[in-house]
Amino acid sequence: MRKNVGKVDKVVRILLGVLLLGNVFVGLHNPWGWIGVALIVTALIGFCPVYSALKLNTMSLGEKLGFK
């Protein structure tokens, strides 16, 4: 598993994940909010299997080389 989620992507995933997960417990009570768990987990581990299947990588060149 090579990391393929960049820093900006991680922040967006965590924010969106928290918002979606919040909808499960407060507000809409929508089961789609559980997708937020997947977003948070992929942000924390830095690997997204969907990105891997599509051969995408959102890491900057500096992140790939270990400078950032």
PyMOL commands that set and color helices and strands:
alter all, ss='L'
color gray80, all
select helices_A, chain A and resi 7-25+31-45+49-53+61-65
alter helices_A, ss='H'
color red, helices_A
deselect
rebuild
show_as cartoon
